[in-house]
């Protein structure tokens, strides 16, 4: 889907009766009304979606990746394909002839927190037939987002991807996406994590929602009993890494954030880049922390600087503990 990024005052959220800091699904009528009320505000367009942000940041780091997502032959769909390809991501999903490309209005307040209103539109029709099985079989990792469990068709596509990956020795990485998403599909997420997942990505709120724990440390421990490798972001503190039961906090990079849009997506990108390059889990998390620290200093979920080739410089002196 296409991200439409706007900076707003907190009063806008109150007037629109929008819950701050979360992703809310809206229909086409509601999205149109929100966009109409934002017509005087400066807006930027980006090809978006959580997993798409991750693929773009992997490419920025120097990795090779492809993305599967559903668009149509409308203006937003044409923009999406070109924008992804310009970012270095292979995008070969055939556009649908009917419907509209999905949009996500990203409302960013002065405290750098983002609130998202998502109209899924055609993206909900992504199904098993859209999965490029041959490309998947040749990959080192498949990355699946929890948001896809909100639709029957997208859920089936995700389950197929995980199944094919496991049958072909491709590692399965899974992001829990959002605490509300976890609450809606908690039992399924636990089952998937046990059955298919090699690597979990989440933040502390998502981890707490899944585990029912009271602290982030206990949440990491709970998930680590389901999956061999867990990465849980902890804001400015960095990220927890649980590898075969051993839990470590990998420090972050101190910055002054201006927009947290895509921070978790960028972290996952850095980690996946590291893992595919043979980095240790902790070193991968350190690179993930760096990529995330750069994204929060930008407007929107896209880096304006190239990180390719900077790994040695940034990671010099880092050692596992």
N, C-alpha and C positions, 0 to 999 in steps of 0.2 A: 504494500500500500504506500501511498505518498504521504509523507509528513508535511503538514502545514504549520510552521512554527511562528508563534506570535508572543510578544512580551506584553504582559498586562499588569494592572494593579490588582491586589487581593480583593478589592471591592467587586471586581468583575465576577469572580467566582461566587461571591455571596449573592449578587443580583441574579445570577443564572442558576442558583441552587445547585452548584457543582461541588462535589467532595474534593477537597484539596489533596494533591499528592498521590492519587491513584489513577488507574486506567478504568474508564467507564465505557461500556458499549452503548452506542446510540444508533437510532435509525436514521435513514436518509433525510427525513424531514427535520429532525432535531439538529443534525449536522449542518444542514442548510441554514437553519435559523441562527446557529452559533456563528457561522461564517459571515452571515449578513450583518450581525452585530459587531463583527470585527473588521468591517469593510474599510474603516478609516485607519486601522492599525497596520504597521509595517509587517509584512509576512514574507517568509522564505520557504521555498519548496525543496524537498529532498526525497529521494527514494528511501523509503523507510520500512518499518517493521523491525522487531527486535532481532530476529536472526539475520535479516539483511544488513543491519548495522554491524553485526558481528563479522559477516563475510567481508564487508567493505574494509573494516579495520584489519582483518587478516591480510587482505591484499596490500593494504598500506604498509604493513610490517614486512612485506616481501613474500608472503605465502601465496599458494595457489588454491583457489576455491571456486565452487559453483553454487548457484542458489536456485531453489525451486519455489516459485510463488505464482499466484494467479492474477493476471491483469486482463483488461479488455482492449479493444481497438480504439479507445477514446483518447482524449488529449493527455490525461494523467497516465494512461497505460503506455503511450508512446514516450512520454517523458521518463517514466520509470525504467524502461528497457535501456534507453540511451544513457541515463544517469548511472545505472549499474555497470554497464559496459565501459563507460568512461572511467569508472573507479577501479577497473581491472578485474571485475567479477564476471565469470561466465554465466549468462542468463539465457536459457534456451526454451523456457516454457512457452508453448504456443498460446498467443492471446485468444481470449474468448470473443466471439462475435456479438454476444448479447450482454446486457447489464452495464455496470459501471465499475471502474477501478476503485478499490477501497481507499479511504483517507483516514488520517489520524491528525486531529488538531492538537498541537502541543502548546499548552498555555504555561508560560514560564513567568513566575513572580519574582520580585526583587531579591528574595532570599535564595534564588537559584533553584528552587524546587519546581518540578514540572508536574503538570496535571494533564492527562491525556483523555481525549474523547475520540473513540474509534468507531467508524462506520465500516464494517467489514466488507459490505457489498459483495463483489464477485469472489473475493478471497475465500469466502466460506465454501465455495464449490470446488476448491482444490481437493482432488481425490487420488486414489491409488494409480489411476491411469496417467497422472501427471508426473509421477516419480520416474526419474531417469535411472533405472535400475543398473544399467551398464556402467554409468559414471559412478554410481554409488559403490559398486563392487570394486572399483579401482581406487577408491579413496582410503585414507588412513583412518579418518573419523567421519561419522555423520553427526550433525548437530541438530537437535530437535527442540522446539520451544513448547513450553507448557500451555501457552495460549491456544494451541491447536486442539486442545481437549474440550474447547467450548463448542465445537461443531462435529456432527457425526462423520461427515465426509473428510474433513481435515484430520480427524482422529484416526480414521481408517488409513489415510495416507501415511500418517506418522507411525502407526503400528506396523505397516508394511515395511517402511524404511528401517525400523528397528529389527524386524525379523530378518530381512535380507542382509542387513549388516552383520548380525550374529552368525548367520549361516556362511558368511564369507570372510570371517575374521576381521571385520571392520569394527573399530571401537565405537561404541554408542555414547555420545555426550548429550545430556539433557538439562535444560534450564527450567526451573520451577516458575519463572516469569513474573509472578505477582502474587502477593499474599491472598487476595480474593480468589485468584485462579486456583491456588492451593486448596483453599477452603471448599471450593466447588467440586474438586476432584481428588480430595485427599487420599481416599482408599485406593483409587486407581494409580495415583502417583507412587504410593508406597509399593504397590504390586509391581509397577513398571521398574522402579528403582532396584528391586530385588531380582527381577526376572531378566531384564535386558541391559540395564545401564552400567557402563564402566566408569563414567565421570559425571558427577552432579555439579551444577552451578546454581547458587542461590545467594540471596542476601539474608541478613539476620532475621528480618521480618518473615520472609518466606520459610526459613528454617524453623522458626518458632511455630509458625502455623502448621507445618507438617508434623513436627515432633510433639507439640503440646508442652514443650519444655519451658522453663522460666528464664533461662539464660542462653546466650549464644553458644557458649562452650558446651552446654548440655545438648543443645540442638545439633551441633556438629557431631557430637559423639553418637547421638541417636542415628543420624543419617549414615555415619561411617559404618554402622553395623549392617546397613542395607547395601552398601556400595563400596568398592575398594578405594575410590579416590573422590574426595569431596573438596570443593572450593566454595567457601562462604565469605562474601565481602563484608567488611566491618567498617565502612566509611573511611574516615581519615586515618584510622588505626592500621588499615591494610586489609589483609585477608587471612582467614583461617584455612589451613590445608590439613586434611585428614587423609593419610595414606596408610592403608592396611592397619587402621586403628590408631596410628600415631598422629597426634594433633599439634600443629605448629602455627603460630601467628607470624606471618610474613609482613614486615612493615611496609607502609605506604610511602608516598612522596608528598611532602607538605606543599600545598598550593592554596591559593584563594579562589574557590570556585565561583564561576559566574552563571553556569547553567549545567545542571546534572543530567540533562537528557542523554541517554545512551551510555552512562558510566558503566553499568553492569554489562552491557553488550560489549563495550570496549575491553573490559577486564577479561571476559570470556575469550575474546579474540586474541588477546595477548597470551593467555594461557594455552589456547589451542595451537597458536603459532609455535610456542615453546615446545609443547609436547610432540608436535610433528617434526620438530628439528632435533629431537633427542635430548632436550633439556630435562633436568629433574623436575619433579612436581613443584618444589619450592622455588626453583629458579624460574619456572614458567609463571608462577604466581607473582614473582617480583616483576617480571616483564609485563604481566597483566596489570599490576598496580601502576606501572609507569604509563602504559597506554591509557588507562582510565584517568590518571592524573592530568594527562594532556587534554583529554576530551572535555573535562569539566571546566577547562579554561577557554573553551570555544563556545560559540553560539550554535546550538544544534548538535546532532549526533555524528558530525563528520569532521575529521581532522583537516586543517588547512596546511599542515606540514607533513612531509614524508618521514616516516620512521624507519624505512628500509635501510639496513646497514648500520643502524645506530645501536644495535644490541650489545656489541662488545664494549662500547663507550659507557653505556648506561649500567651494564651489569658487572663492570670491572670491580673486583673485590668482594662480590657477593658469594657467600658460602652457605651451604645447607647447614642446619643445626640439628 
